[in-house]
Amino acid sequence: GTPEKMVEYILDSCVDCRDDDDNDYFVEDFFMTFNVFMSVEKLCSLLMSYYTEKTEDRYSGKSEEGGGGLDLKATEQKKIRVVRATLRWVELLEQKMGEENELANFVGKLRTALHSDGMLSLLAQFERGLDGSDQLHKNATRKARISSTSRTKISRPTFDDAEEPLIKREPLNPFTDVKFRVNYPDQSYCTLRLPLGSSVSEISKQASEKLAICPEDCVIFEMKSTGEKVIFKETDTCIVTTLSHNGRLFAAPKDGIEKMKPLQEQEGPNSSSFNDLEIMNSREIALQMTLYDFELFNCVYESELVFSIFKKHHFPGKIVGNLDCFVARFNEVQNWVTTEICLTPLLSKRVHLLRKFIKIAQHCRDFQNMLAFFGIIMGLSNIAISRLTQTWEKLPSKFKKLFKEFETLLDPTRNHRTYRQAMSKQESPFIPFMPLLMKDMTFIFEGNKTIIDGLINFEKMHMIANNIRCIRKARKQAFVGDNIPVVKNRADIRHYVRNLHVIDNQRTLSQLSHRLEKRSTE
């Protein structure tokens, strides 16, 4: 149906349904996906219109004027339904829907309306149902304060400052104040401090001052370690979280872009961290990776999947920075594994690293961290590593067999059937392989129309909601890892896994690989 009819149907028929009832799934699906076809402001407007709507008494046939009067009971029921629908929305918000600010404003208006209408009993029920509505307001107002209190420093999508004590990671939002570097053609740079949601035109305005050119002549782009340049549009936002691991932000006149080359620091490390890895416990490495990956995962708003797949420009003011960081972590782990082996010249040490990474992958699987598990296995499957015949031949048969078993989970045949079967049996907490989940969402988006004959294709919304439920299921329980014995160098390991140094240039990795083991024909 139309958005208006869907809201009316939910309020008239569905808000009292819970749990296994089909109507409750309809309500859930709606609140998870309404962003696709309707703004938050529009939904709030429809809810408030329903709240204020008066219902005529069609059965009494009389009023003070002799005509049909108002059905006060039915009018009160409308208000009750709006309150219940709002509470359902708040409940889903706790699952990280990413709409705190707009919803907090609506909750405030609804409170005022209930008080003005003298519905104090319903207002008290509303307050009890919110059960933490003050926290909802704190979440919303915190966004407005962040620009003056945050000290987030960004040079790549990990958002960690190794010099600061470990603190609980907070989700990013458009108002998060970030520091980032913008490089210039003369090898100099400037450090800007702007809200994460700032547009490229705003960045260009500040970055162009040092170049002494008009902002209109200034181009903002990412320089990848390969030399590839990705030019941003003036309307693009939250660009800092989109940078590749060794990518850097540049500003240059339009006619000076072609001459520019990557910075030396973008090449990545030139030696392996084998000596550090050798003294680190494999299980502890997997534990610290999983704790960090869960931090990233828990920051991702469910709505970011919708914003990402259905194109950010359709959702002005919305960002997908948390999702960017989470997916970037997968690429980072992949490149880390490949980098470490390619930078290890001694055959015996490479074999040792192979064993180490397979053991770490095994522990990640035990911790149900499929993001890190896939990252490690795909890093070992990189052509720069898989071609190292001498290295693989020296690997004990036990580890060869284990690696082959792990590779079956990566098998893409029959729509990744092996992986999907394994995931269907997992209980919370677990970390899914997010790139595959996003691929599923893209397939739903591209393979199904959103509007058919002027009506919302809610079957499409239901499929999207089912994918989001996978994330909800994964995060239902918190991962703590308390039962793992403490190791002496836990702090060192924690710091190491949160600050990986990698080479993300495949050509460089291939060259390093061929230096280690030349082709048999050479």
Summary of the structure (lengths in Angstrom):
residues: 522
radius of gyration: 26.9
end to end distance: 67.0
largest distance: 103.1
contacts: 1602
relative contact order: 0.10
helix: 59%
strand: 8%
